[in-house]
């Protein structure tokens, strides 16, 4: 994973950790909501927060339409 972008490498690591913890999927999804909310609060500007909220929603909508 030497040439893997940082965000992809981080996602893979998070997924590995979550799989090792063996939590139910619904608990993981709820935890991800809390992580999104906490991380969004830490962004420096309201515009950046709104932009990321839209990106998250669009990514989730696109993902569910693909399945």
Biopython code that builds the backbone (N, CA, C, O; Angstrom):
import numpy as np
from Bio.PDB.StructureBuilder import StructureBuilder

atoms = [
    (1, "UNK", "N", (0.819, -1.193, 0.000)),
    (1, "UNK", "CA", (0.000, 0.000, 0.000)),
    (1, "UNK", "C", (0.864, 1.260, 0.000)),
    (1, "UNK", "O", (0.436, 2.319, 0.457)),
    (2, "UNK", "N", (2.071, 1.130, -0.513)),
    (2, "UNK", "CA", (2.995, 2.265, -0.520)),
    (2, "UNK", "C", (2.480, 3.438, -1.338)),
    (2, "UNK", "O", (2.687, 4.590, -0.955)),
    (3, "UNK", "N", (1.818, 3.173, -2.449)),
    (3, "UNK", "CA", (1.327, 4.243, -3.322)),
    (3, "UNK", "C", (-0.145, 4.552, -3.087)),
    (3, "UNK", "O", (-0.748, 5.327, -3.830)),
    (4, "UNK", "N", (-0.715, 3.955, -2.069)),
    (4, "UNK", "CA", (-2.128, 4.156, -1.775)),
    (4, "UNK", "C", (-2.339, 5.545, -1.180)),
    (4, "UNK", "O", (-1.599, 5.959, -0.287)),
    (5, "UNK", "N", (-3.360, 6.273, -1.679)),
    (5, "UNK", "CA", (-3.654, 7.579, -1.088)),
    (5, "UNK", "C", (-3.954, 7.456, 0.410)),
    (5, "UNK", "O", (-4.484, 6.447, 0.876)),
    (6, "UNK", "N", (-3.607, 8.493, 1.132)),
    (6, "UNK", "CA", (-3.744, 8.484, 2.592)),
    (6, "UNK", "C", (-5.170, 8.160, 3.045)),
    (6, "UNK", "O", (-5.358, 7.385, 3.983)),
    (7, "UNK", "N", (-6.182, 8.751, 2.381)),
    (7, "UNK", "CA", (-7.558, 8.522, 2.807)),
    (7, "UNK", "C", (-7.980, 7.066, 2.608)),
    (7, "UNK", "O", (-8.721, 6.525, 3.428)),
    (8, "UNK", "N", (-7.521, 6.429, 1.536)),
    (8, "UNK", "CA", (-7.844, 5.025, 1.289)),
    (8, "UNK", "C", (-7.141, 4.134, 2.314)),
    (8, "UNK", "O", (-7.744, 3.206, 2.852)),
    (9, "UNK", "N", (-5.868, 4.417, 2.582)),
    (9, "UNK", "CA", (-5.124, 3.638, 3.575)),
    (9, "UNK", "C", (-5.782, 3.745, 4.950)),
    (9, "UNK", "O", (-5.880, 2.754, 5.673)),
    (10, "UNK", "N", (-6.230, 4.945, 5.307)),
    (10, "UNK", "CA", (-6.902, 5.136, 6.588)),
    (10, "UNK", "C", (-8.220, 4.362, 6.625)),
    (10, "UNK", "O", (-8.542, 3.733, 7.633)),
    (11, "UNK", "N", (-8.977, 4.405, 5.538)),
    (11, "UNK", "CA", (-10.241, 3.668, 5.478)),
    (11, "UNK", "C", (-10.012, 2.167, 5.639)),
    (11, "UNK", "O", (-10.747, 1.499, 6.366)),
    (12, "UNK", "N", (-9.010, 1.649, 4.974)),
    (12, "UNK", "CA", (-8.697, 0.217, 5.083)),
    (12, "UNK", "C", (-8.333, -0.132, 6.523)),
    (12, "UNK", "O", (-8.772, -1.157, 7.044)),
    (13, "UNK", "N", (-7.543, 0.705, 7.158)),
    (13, "UNK", "CA", (-7.150, 0.458, 8.551)),
    (13, "UNK", "C", (-8.360, 0.496, 9.488)),
    (13, "UNK", "O", (-8.483, -0.344, 10.380)),
    (14, "UNK", "N", (-9.238, 1.456, 9.288)),
    (14, "UNK", "CA", (-10.445, 1.552, 10.119)),
    (14, "UNK", "C", (-11.307, 0.309, 9.926)),
    (14, "UNK", "O", (-11.803, -0.259, 10.899)),
    (15, "UNK", "N", (-11.487, -0.113, 8.683)),
    (15, "UNK", "CA", (-12.289, -1.311, 8.398)),
    (15, "UNK", "C", (-11.676, -2.535, 9.075)),
    (15, "UNK", "O", (-12.392, -3.331, 9.684)),
    (16, "UNK", "N", (-10.368, -2.689, 8.974)),
    (16, "UNK", "CA", (-9.697, -3.821, 9.632)),
    (16, "UNK", "C", (-9.934, -3.812, 11.137)),
    (16, "UNK", "O", (-10.244, -4.842, 11.735)),
    (17, "UNK", "N", (-9.786, -2.639, 11.737)),
    (17, "UNK", "CA", (-9.986, -2.533, 13.182)),
    (17, "UNK", "C", (-11.422, -2.880, 13.565)),
    (17, "UNK", "O", (-11.655, -3.604, 14.534)),
    (18, "UNK", "N", (-12.377, -2.364, 12.805)),
    (18, "UNK", "CA", (-13.780, -2.642, 13.100)),
    (18, "UNK", "C", (-14.096, -4.125, 12.955)),
    (18, "UNK", "O", (-14.832, -4.685, 13.767)),
    (19, "UNK", "N", (-13.548, -4.763, 11.932)),
    (19, "UNK", "CA", (-13.771, -6.197, 11.754)),
    (19, "UNK", "C", (-13.202, -6.988, 12.925)),
    (19, "UNK", "O", (-13.797, -7.975, 13.357)),
    (20, "UNK", "N", (-12.056, -6.561, 13.437)),
    (20, "UNK", "CA", (-11.446, -7.249, 14.580)),
    (20, "UNK", "C", (-12.268, -7.097, 15.857)),
    (20, "UNK", "O", (-12.254, -7.977, 16.718)),
    (21, "UNK", "N", (-12.976, -5.992, 15.977)),
    (21, "UNK", "CA", (-13.777, -5.742, 17.179)),
    (21, "UNK", "C", (-15.087, -6.520, 17.181)),
    (21, "UNK", "O", (-15.692, -6.715, 18.235)),
    (22, "UNK", "N", (-15.523, -6.962, 16.018)),
    (22, "UNK", "CA", (-16.706, -7.808, 15.862)),
    (22, "UNK", "C", (-17.992, -7.195, 16.409)),
    (22, "UNK", "O", (-18.812, -7.892, 17.006)),
    (23, "UNK", "N", (-18.166, -5.895, 16.203)),
    (23, "UNK", "CA", (-19.425, -5.246, 16.564)),
    (23, "UNK", "C", (-20.463, -5.526, 15.487)),
    (23, "UNK", "O", (-20.108, -5.759, 14.332)),
    (24, "UNK", "N", (-21.747, -5.505, 15.853)),
    (24, "UNK", "CA", (-22.793, -5.659, 14.835)),
    (24, "UNK", "C", (-22.758, -4.475, 13.862)),
    (24, "UNK", "O", (-22.361, -3.367, 14.220)),
    (25, "UNK", "N", (-23.178, -4.738, 12.635)),
    (25, "UNK", "CA", (-23.125, -3.708, 11.594)),
    (25, "UNK", "C", (-23.894, -2.448, 11.976)),
    (25, "UNK", "O", (-23.432, -1.338, 11.714)),
    (26, "UNK", "N", (-25.066, -2.610, 12.595)),
    (26, "UNK", "CA", (-25.850, -1.417, 12.955)),
    (26, "UNK", "C", (-25.120, -0.563, 13.999)),
    (26, "UNK", "O", (-25.255, 0.661, 13.995)),
    (27, "UNK", "N", (-24.366, -1.182, 14.872)),
    (27, "UNK", "CA", (-23.585, -0.420, 15.856)),
    (27, "UNK", "C", (-22.448, 0.336, 15.174)),
    (27, "UNK", "O", (-22.146, 1.474, 15.533)),
    (28, "UNK", "N", (-21.823, -0.302, 14.194)),
    (28, "UNK", "CA", (-20.741, 0.346, 13.447)),
    (28, "UNK", "C", (-21.285, 1.540, 12.678)),
    (28, "UNK", "O", (-20.672, 2.608, 12.675)),
    (29, "UNK", "N", (-22.434, 1.368, 12.025)),
    (29, "UNK", "CA", (-23.014, 2.470, 11.263)),
    (29, "UNK", "C", (-23.370, 3.646, 12.166)),
    (29, "UNK", "O", (-23.128, 4.798, 11.806)),
    (30, "UNK", "N", (-23.941, 3.367, 13.332)),
    (30, "UNK", "CA", (-24.277, 4.456, 14.258)),
    (30, "UNK", "C", (-23.005, 5.144, 14.751)),
    (30, "UNK", "O", (-22.965, 6.367, 14.880)),
    (31, "UNK", "N", (-21.983, 4.362, 15.021)),
    (31, "UNK", "CA", (-20.707, 4.936, 15.454)),
    (31, "UNK", "C", (-20.121, 5.839, 14.364)),
    (31, "UNK", "O", (-19.542, 6.884, 14.663)),
    (32, "UNK", "N", (-20.274, 5.433, 13.103)),
    (32, "UNK", "CA", (-19.770, 6.250, 11.995)),
    (32, "UNK", "C", (-20.502, 7.591, 11.941)),
    (32, "UNK", "O", (-19.893, 8.612, 11.619)),
    (33, "UNK", "N", (-21.784, 7.603, 12.248)),
    (33, "UNK", "CA", (-22.523, 8.868, 12.309)),
    (33, "UNK", "C", (-21.902, 9.775, 13.360)),
    (33, "UNK", "O", (-21.704, 10.965, 13.118)),
    (34, "UNK", "N", (-21.596, 9.218, 14.525)),
    (34, "UNK", "CA", (-20.967, 10.016, 15.585)),
    (34, "UNK", "C", (-19.594, 10.529, 15.152)),
    (34, "UNK", "O", (-19.227, 11.666, 15.450)),
    (35, "UNK", "N", (-18.843, 9.688, 14.449)),
    (35, "UNK", "CA", (-17.518, 10.094, 13.963)),
    (35, "UNK", "C", (-17.656, 11.234, 12.952)),
    (35, "UNK", "O", (-16.913, 12.214, 13.009)),
    (36, "UNK", "N", (-18.620, 11.097, 12.015)),
    (36, "UNK", "CA", (-18.865, 12.181, 11.053)),
    (36, "UNK", "C", (-19.195, 13.472, 11.779)),
    (36, "UNK", "O", (-18.607, 14.516, 11.496)),
    (37, "UNK", "N", (-20.130, 13.404, 12.712)),
    (37, "UNK", "CA", (-20.562, 14.608, 13.431)),
    (37, "UNK", "C", (-19.408, 15.258, 14.186)),
    (37, "UNK", "O", (-19.228, 16.474, 14.134)),
    (38, "UNK", "N", (-18.637, 14.447, 14.878)),
    (38, "UNK", "CA", (-17.520, 14.982, 15.655)),
    (38, "UNK", "C", (-16.466, 15.607, 14.745)),
    (38, "UNK", "O", (-15.943, 16.682, 15.039)),
    (39, "UNK", "N", (-16.159, 14.937, 13.649)),
    (39, "UNK", "CA", (-15.144, 15.439, 12.735)),
    (39, "UNK", "C", (-15.616, 16.713, 12.033)),
    (39, "UNK", "O", (-14.835, 17.648, 11.857)),
    (40, "UNK", "N", (-16.887, 16.754, 11.632)),
    (40, "UNK", "CA", (-17.427, 17.955, 11.001)),
    (40, "UNK", "C", (-17.343, 19.157, 11.933)),
    (40, "UNK", "O", (-17.045, 20.266, 11.488)),
    (41, "UNK", "N", (-17.603, 18.950, 13.224)),
    (41, "UNK", "CA", (-17.529, 20.049, 14.200)),
    (41, "UNK", "C", (-16.129, 20.652, 14.267)),
    (41, "UNK", "O", (-15.973, 21.827, 14.599)),
    (42, "UNK", "N", (-15.126, 19.862, 13.956)),
    (42, "UNK", "CA", (-13.736, 20.305, 14.077)),
    (42, "UNK", "C", (-13.238, 21.066, 12.845)),
    (42, "UNK", "O", (-12.150, 21.641, 12.869)),
    (43, "UNK", "N", (-14.028, 21.071, 11.777)),
    (43, "UNK", "CA", (-13.618, 21.808, 10.584)),
    (43, "UNK", "C", (-13.663, 23.308, 10.869)),
    (43, "UNK", "O", (-14.517, 23.768, 11.626)),
    (44, "UNK", "N", (-12.751, 24.071, 10.268)),
    (44, "UNK", "CA", (-12.605, 25.480, 10.635)),
    (44, "UNK", "C", (-13.721, 26.421, 10.179)),
    (44, "UNK", "O", (-13.937, 27.455, 10.810)),
    (45, "UNK", "N", (-14.435, 26.090, 9.098)),
    (45, "UNK", "CA", (-15.430, 27.048, 8.613)),
    (45, "UNK", "C", (-16.774, 26.368, 8.355)),
    (45, "UNK", "O", (-16.846, 25.168, 8.092)),
    (46, "UNK", "N", (-17.829, 27.168, 8.439)),
    (46, "UNK", "CA", (-19.167, 26.655, 8.162)),
    (46, "UNK", "C", (-19.276, 26.185, 6.719)),
    (46, "UNK", "O", (-19.945, 25.191, 6.437)),
    (47, "UNK", "N", (-18.624, 26.890, 5.809)),
    (47, "UNK", "CA", (-18.657, 26.490, 4.404)),
    (47, "UNK", "C", (-18.033, 25.110, 4.222)),
    (47, "UNK", "O", (-18.574, 24.261, 3.513)),
    (48, "UNK", "N", (-16.903, 24.898, 4.861)),
    (48, "UNK", "CA", (-16.236, 23.598, 4.772)),
    (48, "UNK", "C", (-17.127, 22.500, 5.364)),
    (48, "UNK", "O", (-17.216, 21.403, 4.812)),
    (49, "UNK", "N", (-17.778, 22.799, 6.480)),
    (49, "UNK", "CA", (-18.695, 21.832, 7.099)),
    (49, "UNK", "C", (-19.820, 21.474, 6.144)),
    (49, "UNK", "O", (-20.122, 20.296, 5.958)),
    (50, "UNK", "N", (-20.446, 22.484, 5.533)),
    (50, "UNK", "CA", (-21.542, 22.251, 4.584)),
    (50, "UNK", "C", (-21.056, 21.451, 3.381)),
    (50, "UNK", "O", (-21.726, 20.519, 2.937)),
    (51, "UNK", "N", (-19.887, 21.817, 2.854)),
    (51, "UNK", "CA", (-19.330, 21.103, 1.697)),
    (51, "UNK", "C", (-19.134, 19.623, 2.011)),
    (51, "UNK", "O", (-19.478, 18.761, 1.202)),
    (52, "UNK", "N", (-18.576, 19.327, 3.195)),
    (52, "UNK", "CA", (-18.352, 17.930, 3.574)),
    (52, "UNK", "C", (-19.662, 17.207, 3.869)),
    (52, "UNK", "O", (-19.798, 16.026, 3.551)),
    (53, "UNK", "N", (-20.615, 17.891, 4.466)),
    (53, "UNK", "CA", (-21.924, 17.258, 4.687)),
    (53, "UNK", "C", (-22.524, 16.831, 3.350)),
    (53, "UNK", "O", (-23.039, 15.720, 3.220)),
    (54, "UNK", "N", (-22.455, 17.710, 2.367)),
    (54, "UNK", "CA", (-22.987, 17.390, 1.043)),
    (54, "UNK", "C", (-22.221, 16.239, 0.402)),
    (54, "UNK", "O", (-22.825, 15.361, -0.213)),
    (55, "UNK", "N", (-20.925, 16.237, 0.537)),
    (55, "UNK", "CA", (-20.115, 15.142, -0.022)),
    (55, "UNK", "C", (-20.481, 13.808, 0.608)),
    (55, "UNK", "O", (-20.589, 12.794, -0.083)),
    (56, "UNK", "N", (-20.673, 13.813, 1.927)),
    (56, "UNK", "CA", (-21.025, 12.581, 2.638)),
    (56, "UNK", "C", (-22.385, 12.078, 2.171)),
    (56, "UNK", "O", (-22.546, 10.896, 1.864)),
    (57, "UNK", "N", (-23.358, 12.976, 2.120)),
    (57, "UNK", "CA", (-24.709, 12.584, 1.695)),
    (57, "UNK", "C", (-24.677, 12.060, 0.264)),
    (57, "UNK", "O", (-25.266, 11.019, -0.025)),
    (58, "UNK", "N", (-24.005, 12.757, -0.619)),
    (58, "UNK", "CA", (-23.936, 12.319, -2.015)),
    (58, "UNK", "C", (-23.238, 10.968, -2.135)),
    (58, "UNK", "O", (-23.672, 10.121, -2.916)),
    (59, "UNK", "N", (-22.182, 10.755, -1.388)),
    (59, "UNK", "CA", (-21.477, 9.484, -1.436)),
    (59, "UNK", "C", (-22.382, 8.347, -0.944)),
    (59, "UNK", "O", (-22.387, 7.260, -1.522)),
    (60, "UNK", "N", (-23.134, 8.599, 0.106)),
    (60, "UNK", "CA", (-24.034, 7.568, 0.621)),
    (60, "UNK", "C", (-25.186, 7.308, -0.335)),
    (60, "UNK", "O", (-25.575, 6.156, -0.527)),
    (61, "UNK", "N", (-25.739, 8.350, -0.937)),
    (61, "UNK", "CA", (-26.833, 8.185, -1.907)),
    (61, "UNK", "C", (-26.357, 7.444, -3.138)),
    (61, "UNK", "O", (-27.045, 6.551, -3.631)),
    (62, "UNK", "N", (-25.199, 7.801, -3.635)),
    (62, "UNK", "CA", (-24.642, 7.146, -4.813)),
    (62, "UNK", "C", (-24.356, 5.689, -4.520)),
    (62, "UNK", "O", (-24.608, 4.825, -5.360)),
    (63, "UNK", "N", (-23.834, 5.406, -3.340)),
    (63, "UNK", "CA", (-23.507, 4.025, -2.947)),
    (63, "UNK", "C", (-24.772, 3.177, -2.885)),
    (63, "UNK", "O", (-24.777, 2.051, -3.381)),
    (64, "UNK", "N", (-25.847, 3.694, -2.285)),
    (64, "UNK", "CA", (-27.056, 2.889, -2.152)),
    (64, "UNK", "C", (-27.759, 2.711, -3.499)),
    (64, "UNK", "O", (-28.437, 1.704, -3.702)),
    (65, "UNK", "N", (-27.616, 3.650, -4.409)),
    (65, "UNK", "CA", (-28.213, 3.506, -5.740)),
    (65, "UNK", "C", (-27.474, 2.453, -6.548)),
    (65, "UNK", "O", (-28.068, 1.810, -7.414)),
    (66, "UNK", "N", (-26.181, 2.268, -6.277)),
    (66, "UNK", "CA", (-25.386, 1.309, -7.021)),
    (66, "UNK", "C", (-25.729, -0.135, -6.634)),
    (66, "UNK", "O", (-25.422, -1.072, -7.371)),
    (67, "UNK", "N", (-26.358, -0.302, -5.484)),
    (67, "UNK", "CA", (-26.694, -1.672, -5.031)),
    (67, "UNK", "C", (-28.128, -1.936, -5.160)),
    (67, "UNK", "O", (-28.586, -3.030, -4.829)),
]
sb = StructureBuilder()
sb.init_structure("model")
sb.init_model(0)
sb.init_chain("A")
sb.init_seg("    ")
for serial, (resi, resn, name, xyz) in enumerate(atoms, 1):
    if name == "N":
        sb.init_residue(resn, " ", resi, " ")
    sb.init_atom(name, np.array(xyz, "f"), 0.0, 1.0, " ", f" {name:<3s}", serial, name[0])
structure = sb.get_structure()
